[in-house]
Amino acid sequence: MDKYLIVVEKSDTGFSAYSPDVWGCIATGETLEETVENMRSALIFHFQDITSLPQPRGIDSYLDALRESEGEEFYLTHIGVGILT
């Protein structure tokens, strides 16, 4: 099972999430927990339609996320995503 970094940011209505390793895949939710679970579902759905899964990039993703989100409140976590191929 691969683990993908996600960045969760606080918004006016809850939270939003994205993965620096998976462009175009985002999720939202009212709570932090709901947003993380919604992001897990979004990643699984996203991966079902592609033939080559992106490789998690490690520490570079953390550093990029920090630079891109400067001044904003955000959280970093990893989501395990198992895909049957």
N, C-alpha and C positions, 0 to 999 in steps of 0.2 A: 504494500500500500504506500503510495507516494503521499507526502505531506506538502501542501502548498501554503505559502505565506499569504495571509490576507491582512488588509489594512481596514480597520473599522473606524469611521469618523462620526462624530456627533453632529446631528443636524437639528433644525428647529422642531422637527416632528418625530425624531427618534434617532436612528442611525443608518448609515449607508456603508457598504463594503465593496472592495474590489481586490483582485490579486495582481500584483505587478508581473507575475509569470503568465497570466492568462488574460490577454487584452480583450476587451469587449464583454467581459463577464462581470456583472455587478448584482448586488442585492440590497434590499432595504428591510427595515423592521422597526417596530416601536421600542423594543428592548434590545440590549446587547446580545442576549442569548438567542432571541428570535432572529436577529440579523445574522448571527453566525450559522444557525441552522438553515436559514434561507440561502446563505452563500454556499453551504455544502450542497444543497439541492440544485442550485444554479450551476455549480461546477460539474456535477454529475450529468445534468441535462446538456450542458455545453459540450462535454467530452463525448457524449453519445453520437454527436454529429461530425466528429473529426476523426481522421485516420491515424494521425500521429500526435500523441499527447505531448504537451510542452514539458520540458524537464524543469523541476524546481531549481532555482539559481542560488539559493543560500544567502549568505551575508550581503551580497550586492543588492539583493532585493530590499533588505532592511534599510540599507543606506540610501537607495533611491527613494524609497517611501518616505524616509525622514526628510530628505531634501524637498520633495514635492509637496509635503504637508506642513512645511515650516509655518509656525504660528497657529496651526489648527490643533484642536484636541482630537487625538486619535489613539487607537489601540492596535497592537500587533499580536497576531496569534497564528498558529498553523492549523489547518484542517486536513485530516486524513481522508483521502478519497480513493476508494477501491472500485475499480472498473473491471467488469468481466469482459474479456475480449475473445 
